[in-house]
Amino acid sequence: MAETEVAAPATRGRVRTEVSSKHVRAYLKGMLVADSYHPILVWENPSYPAYYFPAEDVRADLVPTGQVEHSPSRGDAQLFDVRVGDATAPGAARQFADSPLEQLRDLVRIDWGSMTDWFEEDEPVYTHPRDPYTRVDILASSRHVRVEVDGVTLADSRSPRILFETGLPPRFYIPITDTRMEMLRPSSTETHCPYKGTATYWSVETEAGLHEDLVWIYRSPLPESQKIQGLACFYNEKVDIYLDDVLQERPRTKFSRPVRSAAGPTD
């Protein structure tokens, strides 16, 4: 984060902005779209920020679509197709030239999902930009964790890894050997997290029926999350978890509803 901007990030409604000191690049099919040493982090929602680029740091051609998109906090955005070489990302750029937020007026927002690759410095980043105010701690523990679904014990461990992440309940990662694998059914669901990597899922089958995508595992997590490699984790929101024999209250989060999106359990 640039020192000139850190002291007082600008806000308007739910929108907050801050200059990042990371070197950020976006590519479309191997061709450079944007390259900036001073991208702007914009919190359009409280969960995570988006990258906006100074117009001079956009390397692709921006072709007006004639469409306008309105945001109650950011104003009207002109939409542009992003064109570089023989590749085009329709409607993937926005400019808020008359935004009530003055700091957005000369910036270009590049749609994350429309790009093929994103880099922070020389490392790829997935799903969305890393939030500089999100912290992930993974701690070994000897606490007794027991997981039940429909009154049936699915996991029982005294050697969990507990993952503490800003804004989310603690997640209990349990050795596979402490999990009843015969009750798990492979799922085709796959989600992505910018802090942990790619997760694959299992559903759980009990006599009461099939509970979809209750359990996930990071088989090859990002380097900073190696401590949870190969461990199983259950949604606190959807199962009964006993911690040191005390039933825990189910937290209420956006994951309390069925898992359908491509955003992982940390988004």
N, C-alpha and C positions, 0 to 999 in steps of 0.2 A: 504494500500500500504506500502510495506516495506521501511523503511527510507533509507536503503542503495541503493535503486533503484529509488527513486522518482525524484531525482535531474535532471537526464538526461536520459529519456527513449530512448532506441535505435531505430533507424529508418533505413529502406532501402526501397526506393521506397515508396509504399503505406503501408508498414508493420511497425508497431510500437509495441514494447513490454514493459511490465511493470510487476514487481512482485506484486501480490496481497497479502494482509495480512488476507484475509478471509479464513476460514476453508471451503473447497469445497469438496463435495462428489458426485459421480455419481453411480447410481444403475441400474442394468439390471434385471428385474423381481424379485425385492426384494433382490438381491445379490450385494454386494459391488464390484464395478469395480475399482474405484479410490478414494483415500482419501488423501488430501493434505492440509497442513497449509501454503504452499507457492506456490500455482499455479501461472502460468504465463498468464497474459492477452496478447493476440496477436491480434492486429487490422489487420486482413487480408483484410478488406474493411473498409471504413471510417465510416460506419453506427454504428457498434457495434463490440465488441471484441469476440474472442473465448478463451476457456480455454485450455491450454497445461499443462501437468503434468510432474514433474520429474519422470524418469523411475521407481525409487524406490517407488514411491507413487501409482503405478498401481498394484492393487491386483489381477486382472484377468490374465488369460493366454493369451498371444498374439501369434496367430498362423499365420505364414507367408502365404500370398496368392500367392506369386510370381508375384504380379502385382506392377507396378510402376506408380505413378501419378506425372506429372510435373507441377510445378508452376514457372512462370517467376521470381518471387521475392524470393521464398523460396527454390527453387531447386527441386530435385527429392525426392519423398516420397515413402518409402516402405509401402505397405498396409498389414494390419493384421486383421484377424478375432479376435473378442473379445469373449473369452470363459470363463464362470464362472459357476460352477455347471453343470446343464444340459441345460443352456441357451447359445446361440451363437448369436452375432451380426456380420454378414458378413461384412468384409471390414470397420469396424467402428473405427479402429485405424490407425494412420499414424506416421511415424518417418522420419525426415529429417536429416539423419545421416551425410550427406555431404553438408548440406545447406550452402550457402554463408553467412547466418546469424548465426554466431557462437553460439549465445545464444539459438538457437533452436535445436542444434545437439543432445543433451542428453534428449530431451523432447518427450513426447508422446501426440499427439492430439487425443482426444476422440470425435467422432462425436456426436453432441448434440442430434440430432433427433433419433439416434439409441438407446439411453438410455431411460429407463422407467421413471426415476426420477433424478432430480438434486437438491442439497441443497447448499445454501450459509449460513454458520453457521447452525442453525437448522430450517431454513425456506425454503420451496420449492420455486424454481424459474422456470419460464416457458419461452419458446420461444428462449431465448438466455441470456448470462450473462448480468447483469446490468452494464452499462457503468459508471464508476466513474466520468466521466466528463459530464454526462447528468443530467440536473436538471428539475424537474417538479414543477411548481407553479400553484395553482388553486385559483383564486381570485374572490370573489363576486363582482358584478358590477351593476350599475344602467344605463349603456349605452343601447341605443335603438338598438336592433338587429332585422333585418327583413330578411327573407330568401325567395328567389323566384326561381322557376324552370319553364321554358317556360312562363314567365310572370305571373305566378300564385303564390300568397303568400302562403307559407307552414308553416311559423312560424313567430311570431311577439311578441317580449318580451322586457321588461324593467328590467328584473331581471336575466340576464344570469350569469353563472359561466364561466370565461375565463381561459382556461388552456394554460399556456405558457411552452413550452418544447424546450429544446436546439435543434436547427437545424430544427425546424418545425414551420409553421405559427401558430399564435394563433388559438385555437379551441374554438368555442362558444357553450357551453352546455346550452340547453334551457329547461325549465319546459315543461313536456308533456301537461299541461293545456294550454300552449301558442302555441301548435303545432296542425296542422290540421290532426288529426289521421285518418280521413276518407279517406285521400289520400295515406296513407301508406299501403304497402302490406308486410306481414311477409316474411322473407327470411330464407333459411336454412343455410346461411353463418354464420360462427362463427370464430372469430379471437382472438388472445392471445397476451397480452403485459406484459412484465416483471415488468412494473411499475404500471399498472392499473388493469390487470386481464383479464377476458374473456368478449368480446363484442359480442352481437347479433345484427342483422341487419334488416332493412326494405328497400324495394324498394319503389319508388314513381311513381304513375300512374297519368298522366295528359292526356288531350285530344290528345297531341302529341305522346303519347306512354308510355311505361314502362321504367323507369330509374333504373337499378338494383343497389342495395346495396349503396344507397346514404346516408343513415342515420344509425347511430349505437347508442347503449345504453349499459352502464355497470350497470347491475342490482345488482350485488354483487361485487363491485370493491375491490381491495386490500386495507388494512387499511389506507395506506398513500394517497389514492385517494378517500376517502369516500365522499368528497364534490361533486363529479359528479354522485353519485349514483342515478339512475332512471331518468337522464336527457338525452335529445336527442341531438345529434351532427350531423351536415351536413358537408360533404366534401367541404371545401372552394374552392377546385380545380374544382368542378363540378357544383356548384350552384352560383346564384347571391346573395351576402350578402351585405346588406346596414347597415352601422354602423353609428348611429346618422344621418340617412338619406343620407349618402354619399356612393355611390356604390364603393365597394372595388375591387381592381384588383385581378383577380384569380391568386393565387401563382402557380408556376411550381415546382412540386415535383414528386417523383416516384408514388404518388397516383393520378397523373393526368390521368394515364391510368386506364383501368378497374380493379376493385378489384377482384383478383382471388386467391391470395396466402393465406396461413394461418397466415401470419404476420399481426399484427394489425395496427391501424392507427398511432402508434408511432414508427414503426420499420424502 
